[in-house]
Amino acid sequence: MKVRIKGEMSMTATRQALFEQICALEELYRIRHCRGVTLFLTPTNGFGDVVVPRKDCGAVIDVVYTDGPYRCLADEYNL
């Protein structure tokens, strides 16, 4: 399943658009779980020009990995 958001926008607007689409998927299609989410971004400078994100050493950042959201101890122990 793909979710596409058209046009250039701020990261705040992108986050909100993704949130709204995920809520719509839950409500309209009764989707409650998912596995292996991949998000492709094209970073821009706000004027439509593509920018290349880099580390402090100058290396290009192609992929960012995460293990999911932060889980507090209350979640770990079902409190």
Distance bins in CASP14 RR format, pairs under 12 A and 6 or more apart:
PFRMAT RR
TARGET T0000
AUTHOR 0000-0000-0000
RMODE 2
METHOD distances of the structure
MODEL  1
1 21 0 0 0 0 0 1 0 0 0 0 0
1 22 0 0 0 0 0 1 0 0 0 0 0
1 25 1 0 0 1 0 0 0 0 0 0 0
1 29 0 0 0 0 1 0 0 0 0 0 0
1 31 0 0 0 0 1 0 0 0 0 0 0
1 34 0 0 0 0 1 0 0 0 0 0 0
1 35 0 0 0 0 0 1 0 0 0 0 0
1 36 0 0 0 0 0 1 0 0 0 0 0
1 37 0 0 0 0 0 1 0 0 0 0 0
1 38 0 0 0 0 0 1 0 0 0 0 0
2 21 0 0 0 0 0 1 0 0 0 0 0
2 25 0 0 0 0 0 1 0 0 0 0 0
2 37 0 0 0 0 0 1 0 0 0 0 0
2 38 0 0 0 0 0 1 0 0 0 0 0
2 39 0 0 0 0 0 1 0 0 0 0 0
2 40 0 0 0 0 1 0 0 0 0 0 0
3 14 0 0 0 0 0 1 0 0 0 0 0
3 17 0 0 0 0 1 0 0 0 0 0 0
3 18 1 0 0 1 0 0 0 0 0 0 0
3 19 0 0 0 0 0 1 0 0 0 0 0
3 20 0 0 0 0 0 1 0 0 0 0 0
3 21 1 0 1 0 0 0 0 0 0 0 0
3 22 1 0 0 1 0 0 0 0 0 0 0
3 23 0 0 0 0 0 1 0 0 0 0 0
3 24 0 0 0 0 1 0 0 0 0 0 0
3 25 1 0 0 1 0 0 0 0 0 0 0
3 29 0 0 0 0 0 1 0 0 0 0 0
3 31 0 0 0 0 0 1 0 0 0 0 0
3 34 0 0 0 0 0 1 0 0 0 0 0
3 37 0 0 0 0 1 0 0 0 0 0 0
3 38 0 0 0 0 0 1 0 0 0 0 0
3 39 0 0 0 0 1 0 0 0 0 0 0
3 40 0 0 0 0 0 1 0 0 0 0 0
4 14 0 0 0 0 0 1 0 0 0 0 0
4 17 0 0 0 0 0 1 0 0 0 0 0
4 18 0 0 0 0 0 1 0 0 0 0 0
4 21 0 0 0 0 1 0 0 0 0 0 0
4 39 0 0 0 0 0 1 0 0 0 0 0
4 40 0 0 0 0 1 0 0 0 0 0 0
4 42 0 0 0 0 0 1 0 0 0 0 0
5 11 0 0 0 0 0 1 0 0 0 0 0
5 13 0 0 0 0 1 0 0 0 0 0 0
5 14 1 0 0 1 0 0 0 0 0 0 0
5 15 0 0 0 0 0 1 0 0 0 0 0
5 16 0 0 0 0 0 1 0 0 0 0 0
5 17 1 0 1 0 0 0 0 0 0 0 0
5 18 1 0 0 1 0 0 0 0 0 0 0
5 19 0 0 0 0 0 1 0 0 0 0 0
5 20 0 0 0 0 1 0 0 0 0 0 0
5 21 1 0 0 1 0 0 0 0 0 0 0
5 22 0 0 0 0 0 1 0 0 0 0 0
5 39 0 0 0 0 0 1 0 0 0 0 0
5 40 0 0 0 0 0 1 0 0 0 0 0
5 41 0 0 0 0 0 1 0 0 0 0 0
5 42 0 0 0 0 0 1 0 0 0 0 0
6 14 0 0 0 0 0 1 0 0 0 0 0
6 17 0 0 0 0 1 0 0 0 0 0 0
6 42 0 0 0 0 0 1 0 0 0 0 0
7 13 0 0 0 0 1 0 0 0 0 0 0
7 14 0 0 0 0 1 0 0 0 0 0 0
7 17 0 0 0 0 1 0 0 0 0 0 0
7 42 0 0 0 0 1 0 0 0 0 0 0
7 44 0 0 0 0 1 0 0 0 0 0 0
7 46 0 0 0 0 0 1 0 0 0 0 0
7 48 0 0 0 0 1 0 0 0 0 0 0
8 14 0 0 0 0 1 0 0 0 0 0 0
8 41 0 0 0 0 0 1 0 0 0 0 0
8 42 0 0 0 0 1 0 0 0 0 0 0
8 43 0 0 0 0 0 1 0 0 0 0 0
8 44 1 0 1 0 0 0 0 0 0 0 0
8 45 0 0 0 0 1 0 0 0 0 0 0
8 46 1 0 0 1 0 0 0 0 0 0 0
8 47 0 0 0 0 1 0 0 0 0 0 0
8 48 1 0 1 0 0 0 0 0 0 0 0
8 49 0 0 0 0 1 0 0 0 0 0 0
8 50 0 0 0 0 0 1 0 0 0 0 0
8 51 0 0 0 0 0 1 0 0 0 0 0
9 15 0 0 0 0 1 0 0 0 0 0 0
9 16 0 0 0 0 1 0 0 0 0 0 0
9 17 1 0 0 1 0 0 0 0 0 0 0
9 18 0 0 0 0 0 1 0 0 0 0 0
9 41 0 0 0 0 0 1 0 0 0 0 0
9 42 0 0 0 0 0 1 0 0 0 0 0
9 44 0 0 0 0 1 0 0 0 0 0 0
9 46 0 0 0 0 1 0 0 0 0 0 0
9 48 0 0 0 0 0 1 0 0 0 0 0
10 16 0 0 0 0 1 0 0 0 0 0 0
10 17 0 0 0 0 0 1 0 0 0 0 0
10 43 0 0 0 0 0 1 0 0 0 0 0
10 44 0 0 0 0 0 1 0 0 0 0 0
10 45 0 0 0 0 0 1 0 0 0 0 0
10 46 0 0 0 0 1 0 0 0 0 0 0
11 17 0 0 0 0 0 1 0 0 0 0 0
11 18 0 0 0 0 0 1 0 0 0 0 0
11 39 0 0 0 0 0 1 0 0 0 0 0
11 41 0 0 0 0 1 0 0 0 0 0 0
11 43 0 0 0 0 1 0 0 0 0 0 0
11 44 0 0 0 0 0 1 0 0 0 0 0
11 46 0 0 0 0 0 1 0 0 0 0 0
12 18 0 0 0 0 0 1 0 0 0 0 0
12 19 0 0 0 0 0 1 0 0 0 0 0
13 19 0 0 0 0 0 1 0 0 0 0 0
13 20 0 0 0 0 0 1 0 0 0 0 0
13 46 0 0 0 0 0 1 0 0 0 0 0
14 20 0 0 0 0 0 1 0 0 0 0 0
14 21 0 0 0 0 0 1 0 0 0 0 0
14 39 0 0 0 0 1 0 0 0 0 0 0
14 40 0 0 0 0 0 1 0 0 0 0 0
14 41 1 0 0 1 0 0 0 0 0 0 0
14 42 0 0 0 0 0 1 0 0 0 0 0
14 43 0 0 0 0 0 1 0 0 0 0 0
14 44 0 0 0 0 0 1 0 0 0 0 0
15 21 0 0 0 0 0 1 0 0 0 0 0
15 22 0 0 0 0 0 1 0 0 0 0 0
15 39 0 0 0 0 0 1 0 0 0 0 0
15 41 0 0 0 0 0 1 0 0 0 0 0
16 22 0 0 0 0 0 1 0 0 0 0 0
16 23 0 0 0 0 0 1 0 0 0 0 0
17 23 0 0 0 0 0 1 0 0 0 0 0
17 24 0 0 0 0 0 1 0 0 0 0 0
18 24 0 0 0 0 0 1 0 0 0 0 0
18 25 0 0 0 0 0 1 0 0 0 0 0
18 37 0 0 0 0 0 1 0 0 0 0 0
18 39 1 0 0 1 0 0 0 0 0 0 0
18 41 0 0 0 0 0 1 0 0 0 0 0
19 25 0 0 0 0 0 1 0 0 0 0 0
19 26 0 0 0 0 0 1 0 0 0 0 0
20 26 0 0 0 0 0 1 0 0 0 0 0
20 27 0 0 0 0 0 1 0 0 0 0 0
20 28 0 0 0 0 0 1 0 0 0 0 0
21 27 0 0 0 0 0 1 0 0 0 0 0
21 28 0 0 0 0 0 1 0 0 0 0 0
21 29 0 0 0 0 0 1 0 0 0 0 0
21 31 0 0 0 0 0 1 0 0 0 0 0
21 39 0 0 0 0 0 1 0 0 0 0 0
22 28 0 0 0 0 0 1 0 0 0 0 0
22 29 0 0 0 0 0 1 0 0 0 0 0
22 31 0 0 0 0 1 0 0 0 0 0 0
22 32 0 0 0 0 0 1 0 0 0 0 0
22 33 0 0 0 0 0 1 0 0 0 0 0
22 34 0 0 0 0 1 0 0 0 0 0 0
22 37 0 0 0 0 1 0 0 0 0 0 0
22 39 0 0 0 0 0 1 0 0 0 0 0
23 29 0 0 0 0 0 1 0 0 0 0 0
23 31 0 0 0 0 0 1 0 0 0 0 0
24 30 0 0 0 0 0 1 0 0 0 0 0
24 31 0 0 0 0 1 0 0 0 0 0 0
25 31 1 0 1 0 0 0 0 0 0 0 0
25 32 0 0 0 0 1 0 0 0 0 0 0
25 33 0 0 0 0 0 1 0 0 0 0 0
25 34 0 0 0 0 1 0 0 0 0 0 0
25 37 0 0 0 0 0 1 0 0 0 0 0
26 32 1 0 0 1 0 0 0 0 0 0 0
26 33 0 0 0 0 0 1 0 0 0 0 0
26 34 0 0 0 0 0 1 0 0 0 0 0
34 68 0 0 0 0 0 1 0 0 0 0 0
35 68 0 0 0 0 0 1 0 0 0 0 0
36 65 0 0 0 0 0 1 0 0 0 0 0
36 66 0 0 0 0 0 1 0 0 0 0 0
36 67 0 0 0 0 0 1 0 0 0 0 0
36 68 0 0 0 0 0 1 0 0 0 0 0
37 66 0 0 0 0 1 0 0 0 0 0 0
37 68 0 0 0 0 1 0 0 0 0 0 0
37 69 0 0 0 0 0 1 0 0 0 0 0
38 63 0 0 0 0 1 0 0 0 0 0 0
38 64 0 0 0 0 0 1 0 0 0 0 0
38 65 0 0 0 0 0 1 0 0 0 0 0
38 66 0 0 0 0 0 1 0 0 0 0 0
39 63 0 0 0 0 0 1 0 0 0 0 0
39 64 0 0 0 0 1 0 0 0 0 0 0
39 65 0 0 0 0 0 1 0 0 0 0 0
39 66 0 0 0 0 0 1 0 0 0 0 0
40 62 0 0 0 0 0 1 0 0 0 0 0
40 63 0 0 0 0 0 1 0 0 0 0 0
40 64 0 0 0 0 0 1 0 0 0 0 0
41 50 0 0 0 0 0 1 0 0 0 0 0
41 51 0 0 0 0 0 1 0 0 0 0 0
41 52 0 0 0 0 0 1 0 0 0 0 0
41 53 0 0 0 0 1 0 0 0 0 0 0
41 61 0 0 0 0 0 1 0 0 0 0 0
41 62 0 0 0 0 0 1 0 0 0 0 0
41 63 0 0 0 0 0 1 0 0 0 0 0
41 64 0 0 0 0 1 0 0 0 0 0 0
42 48 0 0 0 0 1 0 0 0 0 0 0
42 49 0 0 0 0 0 1 0 0 0 0 0
42 50 1 0 0 1 0 0 0 0 0 0 0
42 51 0 0 0 0 1 0 0 0 0 0 0
42 52 0 0 0 0 0 1 0 0 0 0 0
42 53 0 0 0 0 0 1 0 0 0 0 0
43 49 0 0 0 0 1 0 0 0 0 0 0
43 50 1 0 0 1 0 0 0 0 0 0 0
43 51 1 0 1 0 0 0 0 0 0 0 0
43 52 1 0 0 1 0 0 0 0 0 0 0
43 53 1 0 1 0 0 0 0 0 0 0 0
43 54 0 0 0 0 0 1 0 0 0 0 0
43 60 0 0 0 0 0 1 0 0 0 0 0
43 61 0 0 0 0 1 0 0 0 0 0 0
43 62 0 0 0 0 0 1 0 0 0 0 0
43 64 0 0 0 0 0 1 0 0 0 0 0
44 50 1 0 1 0 0 0 0 0 0 0 0
44 51 1 0 0 1 0 0 0 0 0 0 0
44 52 0 0 0 0 0 1 0 0 0 0 0
44 53 0 0 0 0 0 1 0 0 0 0 0
45 51 1 0 1 0 0 0 0 0 0 0 0
45 52 0 0 0 0 0 1 0 0 0 0 0
45 53 0 0 0 0 0 1 0 0 0 0 0
51 60 0 0 0 0 0 1 0 0 0 0 0
51 61 0 0 0 0 0 1 0 0 0 0 0
52 58 0 0 0 0 1 0 0 0 0 0 0
52 59 0 0 0 0 0 1 0 0 0 0 0
52 60 1 0 1 0 0 0 0 0 0 0 0
52 61 0 0 0 0 1 0 0 0 0 0 0
52 62 0 0 0 0 1 0 0 0 0 0 0
53 59 0 0 0 0 0 1 0 0 0 0 0
53 60 1 0 0 1 0 0 0 0 0 0 0
53 61 1 0 1 0 0 0 0 0 0 0 0
53 62 0 0 0 0 1 0 0 0 0 0 0
53 63 0 0 0 0 0 1 0 0 0 0 0
53 64 0 0 0 0 1 0 0 0 0 0 0
54 60 1 0 1 0 0 0 0 0 0 0 0
54 61 1 0 0 1 0 0 0 0 0 0 0
54 62 0 0 0 0 0 1 0 0 0 0 0
55 61 1 0 0 1 0 0 0 0 0 0 0
55 62 0 0 0 0 0 1 0 0 0 0 0
55 64 0 0 0 0 0 1 0 0 0 0 0
68 75 0 0 0 0 0 1 0 0 0 0 0
69 75 0 0 0 0 1 0 0 0 0 0 0
70 76 0 0 0 0 0 1 0 0 0 0 0
71 77 0 0 0 0 0 1 0 0 0 0 0
71 78 0 0 0 0 0 1 0 0 0 0 0
71 79 0 0 0 0 0 1 0 0 0 0 0
72 78 0 0 0 0 0 1 0 0 0 0 0
72 79 0 0 0 0 1 0 0 0 0 0 0
73 79 1 0 0 1 0 0 0 0 0 0 0
END
